[in-house]
């Protein structure tokens, strides 16, 4: 069984892939970066890490292996258990575990697992096709304004006396245009304000008129609907006989759980879930609560329902 290939497939779609009784591979999105010293541009990506504290089976990896290899859930669990035992024995012998396109794991002197991620693959699908590149420096010239000096001598003023009157006329026209423009804009603002006030007054009158026309209003009816949605389901059990699934559903609802049936799985078993959730984090938190308070065999099913 190529365990690393299955883990790699799931890392494209999920932030956490747990290998039961071994540890979890985590991803965290990182923004695009620029190295100013080398002029290198790096695209956004998912940064990989490993947490050996997350060992409880959440059903994600097991369900994926069972679905790909077309085997029962229990057989997939046994395959993972067998593989993790061999991985642990390699680590105890001082060997380095190399997961292709994921990273290397070794056992340090303190008995802790250390993880060195691989940078050969970007698991961020939004950055598909993007790669790092180096851009040369762009030299920019400072903008310089060319000033052409205008020199008016006494001789030119005497030869062309109309320049004096033209300058005075230009200044007067500019000042007059500026004042007229300000006056015109002020008139427009005043007109718009009056029109807005008039429209608001008409709207208030319409609302009041409509309010007093209703003599016998219908009573208000409030419906409280508990909507079950999301692709993360806390499974309570799967039953061959539908009556047993109904009995289990009634038991959970009597205990106060928002339980429901989600139909048959590919083995023909009727599935009953405690609840469904929108996010993996919310579902994982509720799963731990269920295992601690009610059913230690509950597990997480990731499935999009029709």
Order of alpha helices (4+ residues) and beta strands (2+ residues): alpha-beta-beta-beta-beta-beta-alpha-alpha-beta-beta-beta-beta-alpha-alpha-beta-alpha-beta-beta-alpha-beta
